[in-house]
Amino acid sequence: MKVLMLYDYPPPPGGLSTQGDMLFRGLREGGADAHAVHFESAQEKEWYYRWFKPDVAVGVGYWGHTPHLVIHPQRHGIQPVPWLVADGFVARYHELLDSLPLVLATSNWVKDVYIRDGLKGGNIRVLPVGCDTDSFIPRDPQDPKISTVREALGVAPDEIMILTVGGDAASKGAQEVMQALATVDRDVPPWKYVCKVWPQPRTVEQNLRDLQLATQLGIEKKVVYTTNVVSRNFMPYLIGACDIYAAPSHLEGFGMPQVEACACEKPVIGIRAMAMLDTLVHGKTAYLAGVAREIVKQDLEIDGSEDGEKQGRIVFRTPRTVDYRPSVGDIAEYLKALMIDPALRSDMGRAGRAHVRTRFDYRVVTKRFLDLIGECLKGA
């Protein structure tokens, strides 16, 4: 079988690029004939279509990338298989996606969103994102590669480090985590809360709002924001340096950092909604805060920059949930339990790694992918 992977390639340290690269790595290591190309590179894609003649072109993205992931390979006689996430709603390409023999979704929640927003769903299969459990492993706190991460972030050896990673921190639940930390501050050991975000204009503005909240809560000296550009090589050590990974996200189609934290034997705090119902087990590998509020919209602005369509407004026939907010009270309860009990952190971490290795290791995901593609080609 010949597979052409269409994703953000060569991969920067982002979610979609990691998603594609883990599958590409699994295919190559397993002996499959596979190549990778940037999903927007029309000329290079055509080059592969002509000489490589792939059986399928697997494209990583969301519905707005359909012109790059589906329409382009179809025009050149190549069978597309999109592997999609969701950004809260699906505005276009329903008939086209329904016509494909196979559409992959990163979680059951993503599949449900596509069906809720008009797809029939009979051709949608769930394929989770693969995790590199050889790099994301438990590490000795005395390892210089771990201890120097904490030193650079200003976290003392006796302080509990809580970590959140994302393009921005607020969408990953950082404001709710800060509110919870302020609530339990006097009842727990010394701590620092580290938010690793990606440097971009909107992140700078959001960071200022987040730090203003920390000041209002009186915990500004215990909150650290870092916006450095880092590679995937650094991430296992950053996550390995924390004691608790907290990301009760507002919107999550899979949640790669939560899974990677589990692989590092770190207890996770998430939200009882979306993809985290697939990836985390409440009370065993993580604590999932309840949903305090759903953000419901009757209409939304659509940015057409990704799919070439004009920007406009979509009006839903019925209001749609496009975002979630976690319970601050639940987060506070779970943080306190984990912060005062090292044994609980250890037990939850070990359970998390075992769960990830059996379900989300990139080699396990690759095998599942090959099974699904085999069924697809057989039925086509």
C-alpha positions as CSV (number, residue, x, y, z in Angstrom):
1,M,0.0,0.0,0.0
2,K,1.3,3.4,-1.0
3,V,0.3,6.3,1.3
4,L,0.9,10.0,0.8
5,M,0.5,12.0,4.0
6,L,-0.7,15.6,3.6
7,Y,-0.1,17.7,6.7
8,D,2.0,20.6,8.0
9,Y,5.3,19.1,6.9
10,P,8.1,19.4,7.8
11,P,6.5,19.4,11.2
12,P,6.6,22.4,13.6
13,P,5.8,21.6,17.3
14,G,2.0,21.9,16.8
15,G,-0.9,19.6,17.3
16,L,-1.9,18.9,13.7
17,S,1.7,18.5,12.6
18,T,2.4,16.1,15.4
19,Q,-0.8,14.1,14.5
20,G,0.4,13.7,11.0
21,D,4.0,13.0,11.8
22,M,3.3,10.3,14.3
23,L,1.3,8.3,11.7
24,F,3.9,8.9,9.1
25,R,6.6,7.7,11.4
26,G,4.5,4.6,12.3
27,L,4.0,3.8,8.6
28,R,7.6,4.1,7.7
29,E,8.8,2.1,10.7
30,G,6.3,-0.6,9.8
31,G,7.6,-0.9,6.3
32,A,4.8,0.9,4.5
33,D,5.6,2.8,1.3
34,A,4.8,6.3,2.5
35,H,5.8,9.9,1.8
36,A,4.9,13.2,3.4
37,V,4.2,16.6,1.8
38,H,2.9,19.9,3.0
39,F,-0.9,19.9,2.6
40,E,-1.0,23.3,0.9
41,S,1.9,22.6,-1.5
42,A,-0.1,22.1,-4.8
43,Q,3.0,21.7,-7.0
44,E,4.8,19.2,-4.7
45,K,1.6,17.2,-4.2
46,E,1.1,16.9,-8.0
47,W,4.7,15.7,-8.3
48,Y,4.0,12.9,-5.8
49,Y,0.7,12.1,-7.6
50,R,2.5,11.6,-10.9
51,W,5.5,9.5,-10.0
52,F,4.5,7.9,-6.6
53,K,0.9,7.2,-7.6
54,P,-0.4,6.7,-4.0
55,D,-3.3,4.5,-3.2
56,V,-4.6,7.1,-0.8
57,A,-3.8,10.6,0.3
58,V,-4.3,11.0,4.0
59,G,-4.9,14.6,4.9
60,V,-4.7,16.0,8.5
61,G,-6.7,19.1,9.3
62,Y,-10.3,20.3,9.9
63,W,-13.3,20.8,7.6
64,G,-11.9,24.2,6.4
65,H,-8.9,22.4,4.8
66,T,-11.1,20.3,2.6
67,P,-9.9,22.0,-0.7
68,H,-6.3,21.0,0.2
69,L,-7.0,17.6,1.7
70,V,-9.9,16.3,-0.5
71,I,-10.6,18.3,-3.6
72,H,-7.0,18.6,-4.8
73,P,-6.2,14.9,-4.7
74,Q,-9.6,14.0,-6.2
75,R,-8.9,16.2,-9.2
76,H,-5.8,14.2,-9.9
77,G,-7.5,10.8,-9.5
78,I,-6.2,10.1,-6.0
79,Q,-8.4,8.7,-3.3
80,P,-8.5,11.2,-0.4
81,V,-8.9,10.1,3.3
82,P,-9.2,13.2,5.5
83,W,-8.3,12.8,9.2
84,L,-10.2,15.6,10.8
85,V,-10.5,17.5,14.1
86,A,-13.3,19.9,14.9
87,D,-13.3,23.6,15.8
88,G,-16.7,23.7,17.4
89,F,-18.9,23.6,14.3
90,V,-18.9,22.4,10.7
91,A,-20.0,25.0,8.1
92,R,-19.3,23.6,4.7
93,Y,-18.5,20.6,2.5
94,H,-21.1,18.3,3.9
95,E,-22.1,16.5,0.7
96,L,-18.5,16.1,-0.4
97,L,-17.4,14.6,2.9
98,D,-20.4,12.3,2.9
99,S,-19.5,11.0,-0.6
100,L,-16.1,9.7,0.6
101,P,-15.6,6.0,1.4
102,L,-13.8,6.9,4.6
103,V,-13.5,10.0,6.9
104,L,-11.3,9.7,10.0
105,A,-12.1,11.6,13.2
106,T,-9.7,12.1,16.1
107,S,-12.3,11.3,18.8
108,N,-16.0,10.3,19.3
109,W,-16.7,13.9,20.1
110,V,-15.3,15.1,16.8
111,K,-17.4,12.5,15.0
112,D,-20.5,13.7,17.0
113,V,-19.9,17.3,16.0
114,Y,-19.7,16.5,12.3
115,I,-22.9,14.5,12.5
116,R,-24.6,17.2,14.6
117,D,-23.7,19.7,12.0
118,G,-25.2,17.9,9.1
119,L,-23.0,14.9,8.0
120,K,-24.6,11.5,7.8
121,G,-21.7,9.9,9.6
122,G,-21.9,6.4,8.1
123,N,-18.4,6.8,6.7
124,I,-16.8,8.3,9.7
125,R,-14.4,6.2,11.8
126,V,-12.5,7.2,15.0
127,L,-8.7,7.1,14.8
128,P,-7.0,8.7,17.8
129,V,-3.7,10.6,17.6
130,G,-0.6,8.5,18.2
131,C,1.8,9.3,21.1
132,D,5.5,8.7,21.1
133,T,5.8,6.6,24.3
134,D,9.5,6.2,23.8
135,S,10.2,9.9,24.2
136,F,7.4,10.7,26.7
137,I,8.4,8.6,29.6
138,P,8.7,8.9,33.4
139,R,12.0,10.6,34.3
140,D,14.0,10.9,37.5
141,P,13.5,14.4,39.1
142,Q,17.2,14.5,39.7
143,D,17.9,14.1,36.0
144,P,19.8,17.3,35.0
145,K,17.6,17.6,31.9
146,I,14.6,17.8,34.3
147,S,16.0,19.8,37.2
148,T,17.4,22.5,34.8
149,V,13.9,23.0,33.3
150,R,12.5,23.7,36.7
151,E,15.4,26.0,37.6
152,A,15.0,28.0,34.3
153,L,11.3,28.4,35.1
154,G,12.0,29.5,38.7
155,V,10.4,26.4,40.3
156,A,12.2,25.4,43.5
157,P,12.9,21.7,44.2
158,D,10.3,21.7,47.1
159,E,7.6,23.4,45.1
160,I,4.8,21.5,43.2
161,M,4.8,22.4,39.6
162,I,1.5,22.5,37.8
163,L,1.8,22.8,34.0
164,T,-0.5,23.9,31.1
165,V,0.6,23.9,27.5
166,G,-1.2,25.4,24.6
167,G,-1.3,27.9,21.8
168,D,-2.7,30.1,24.5
169,A,-3.4,29.2,28.1
170,A,-6.9,30.5,28.6
171,S,-8.5,28.2,26.0
172,K,-6.8,25.3,27.9
173,G,-8.6,26.3,31.1
174,A,-5.8,28.3,32.8
175,Q,-8.0,31.0,34.2
176,E,-10.2,28.4,35.9
177,V,-7.0,26.6,37.2
178,M,-5.7,29.9,38.7
179,Q,-9.1,30.6,40.4
180,A,-8.9,27.1,41.8
181,L,-5.3,27.5,43.0
182,A,-6.2,30.7,44.8
183,T,-9.0,28.8,46.6
184,V,-6.7,26.1,47.9
185,D,-3.5,28.1,48.3
186,R,-3.4,28.1,52.1
187,D,-4.2,24.3,52.3
188,V,-1.5,22.9,50.1
189,P,2.3,22.7,49.9
190,P,4.3,25.4,48.1
191,W,3.6,25.5,44.3
192,K,4.2,27.3,41.0
193,Y,1.8,27.3,38.1
194,V,3.6,27.3,34.7
195,C,1.8,28.2,31.4
196,K,3.8,27.4,28.3
197,V,2.2,29.2,25.3
198,W,3.1,29.8,21.7
199,P,4.4,33.3,20.8
200,Q,1.8,35.1,18.6
201,P,0.0,38.5,18.7
202,R,-3.2,37.1,20.2
203,T,-1.3,35.2,22.8
204,V,0.5,38.4,24.1
205,E,-2.9,40.1,24.6
206,Q,-4.4,37.0,26.3
207,N,-1.3,36.6,28.5
208,L,-1.8,40.1,29.8
209,R,-5.4,39.4,30.7
210,D,-4.4,36.1,32.4
211,L,-1.7,37.8,34.5
212,Q,-4.1,40.5,35.5
213,L,-6.4,37.8,36.8
214,A,-3.5,36.3,38.7
215,T,-2.8,39.7,40.3
216,Q,-6.4,40.1,41.3
217,L,-6.4,36.7,42.9
218,G,-3.2,37.5,44.8
219,I,-1.1,34.7,43.3
220,E,0.9,36.6,40.6
221,K,4.2,35.6,42.2
222,K,3.3,31.9,41.8
223,V,2.3,32.1,38.2
224,V,4.9,31.8,35.4
225,Y,4.1,32.4,31.7
226,T,6.7,31.4,29.2
227,T,6.3,32.1,25.4
228,N,9.5,30.8,24.0
229,V,9.6,28.9,20.7
230,V,10.5,25.3,21.5
231,S,10.9,22.1,19.5
232,R,9.3,18.7,20.0
233,N,12.7,17.5,21.4
234,F,12.1,19.7,24.5
235,M,8.5,18.8,25.2
236,P,9.1,15.5,27.0
237,Y,11.4,17.3,29.5
238,L,9.0,20.2,30.0
239,I,6.2,17.8,30.8
240,G,8.6,15.6,32.7
241,A,9.5,18.5,35.0
242,C,5.9,19.0,36.2
243,D,4.1,17.3,39.0
244,I,0.5,17.8,37.8
245,Y,-0.7,18.6,34.2
246,A,-3.8,20.7,34.3
247,A,-5.7,21.5,31.1
248,P,-9.5,21.5,31.5
249,S,-9.8,22.8,28.0
250,H,-12.7,24.9,26.6
251,L,-12.5,23.1,23.3
252,E,-10.5,19.9,22.6
253,G,-10.7,17.5,19.6
254,F,-8.1,15.1,21.1
255,G,-5.8,16.7,23.6
256,M,-2.3,15.6,22.7
257,P,-0.5,17.2,25.7
258,Q,-2.9,15.5,28.2
259,V,-2.0,12.1,26.6
260,E,1.7,12.9,26.6
261,A,1.5,13.9,30.3
262,C,-0.1,10.5,31.0
263,A,2.7,8.8,29.1
264,C,5.2,10.7,31.4
265,E,3.3,9.3,34.4
266,K,1.9,12.7,35.4
267,P,-1.7,13.0,36.8
268,V,-3.9,15.1,34.7
269,I,-6.8,17.4,35.4
270,G,-9.2,17.7,32.4
271,I,-12.9,18.4,31.8
272,R,-15.7,15.8,31.6
273,A,-16.5,16.5,28.0
274,M,-15.3,16.3,24.4
275,A,-12.3,14.1,23.5
276,M,-11.2,13.8,27.1
277,L,-14.0,11.3,27.6
278,D,-12.0,9.1,25.1
279,T,-8.5,9.7,26.3
280,L,-8.7,10.0,30.1
281,V,-10.3,7.8,32.7
282,H,-11.8,9.8,35.6
283,G,-10.5,8.7,39.0
284,K,-7.9,6.4,37.4
285,T,-5.6,8.3,35.0
286,A,-7.0,11.8,35.6
287,Y,-9.6,13.9,37.4
288,L,-12.2,15.3,35.0
289,A,-13.9,18.5,36.3
290,G,-17.6,18.8,35.6
291,V,-18.9,21.2,32.9
292,A,-20.0,24.4,34.7
293,R,-21.3,26.1,31.5
294,E,-21.7,25.5,27.8
295,I,-21.2,28.4,25.4
296,V,-24.1,28.3,23.1
297,K,-24.3,30.3,19.8
298,Q,-27.1,31.0,17.4
299,D,-24.7,32.3,14.7
300,L,-20.9,32.6,14.2
301,E,-18.5,34.4,11.9
302,I,-16.7,32.2,9.4
303,D,-13.1,33.0,8.4
304,G,-12.7,32.0,4.8
305,S,-8.9,32.3,4.8
306,E,-8.4,28.6,5.3
307,D,-10.7,27.2,2.5
308,G,-10.7,30.0,0.0
309,E,-14.3,30.9,0.6
310,K,-15.5,34.4,1.5
311,Q,-15.7,35.4,5.1
312,G,-19.3,35.5,6.3
313,R,-21.8,34.6,9.0
314,I,-23.4,31.2,9.5
315,V,-26.8,31.0,11.3
316,F,-27.8,27.7,12.9
317,R,-31.3,26.4,12.7
318,T,-30.9,25.5,16.4
319,P,-28.4,27.0,18.8
320,R,-25.1,25.0,19.0
321,T,-22.7,24.4,21.8
322,V,-19.3,25.7,20.6
323,D,-17.3,25.9,23.8
324,Y,-17.2,24.5,27.4
325,R,-16.2,25.9,30.8
326,P,-15.0,23.6,33.6
327,S,-16.1,23.8,37.2
328,V,-13.7,25.8,39.3
329,G,-14.9,24.0,42.5
330,D,-14.1,20.6,41.0
331,I,-10.7,21.7,39.8
332,A,-9.9,23.1,43.3
333,E,-11.0,19.8,44.9
334,Y,-8.9,17.7,42.6
335,L,-5.8,20.0,42.8
336,K,-5.9,19.8,46.5
337,A,-6.2,16.1,46.6
338,L,-3.2,15.7,44.2
339,M,-1.0,18.4,45.8
340,I,-1.2,17.0,49.3
341,D,-0.8,13.3,48.3
342,P,2.4,12.3,46.5
343,A,1.2,8.6,46.5
344,L,-2.0,9.6,44.7
345,R,0.0,11.4,42.1
346,S,2.3,8.4,41.6
347,D,-0.6,5.9,41.3
348,M,-2.6,8.0,38.9
349,G,0.6,8.6,36.8
350,R,1.4,4.9,36.5
351,A,-2.2,4.1,35.5
352,G,-2.1,6.9,32.9
353,R,1.1,5.5,31.2
354,A,-0.3,2.0,31.1
355,H,-3.5,3.4,29.5
356,V,-1.6,5.4,26.9
357,R,0.7,2.5,25.9
358,T,-2.1,0.1,25.2
359,R,-4.4,2.6,23.4
360,F,-2.5,5.6,22.0
361,D,1.0,4.5,21.3
362,Y,1.7,5.6,17.7
363,R,2.4,2.0,16.6
364,V,-1.0,0.9,17.9
365,V,-2.7,3.8,16.1
366,T,-0.8,2.9,12.9
367,K,-2.1,-0.7,13.0
368,R,-5.6,0.6,13.4
369,F,-5.2,3.0,10.5
370,L,-4.0,0.2,8.2
371,D,-7.0,-1.9,9.1
372,L,-9.3,1.0,8.3
373,I,-7.6,1.8,5.1
374,G,-7.7,-1.8,4.1
375,E,-11.4,-1.9,4.6
376,C,-11.8,1.3,2.7
377,L,-9.9,0.2,-0.4
378,K,-11.5,-3.2,-0.4
379,G,-15.0,-1.7,-0.4
380,A,-14.1,1.1,-3.0
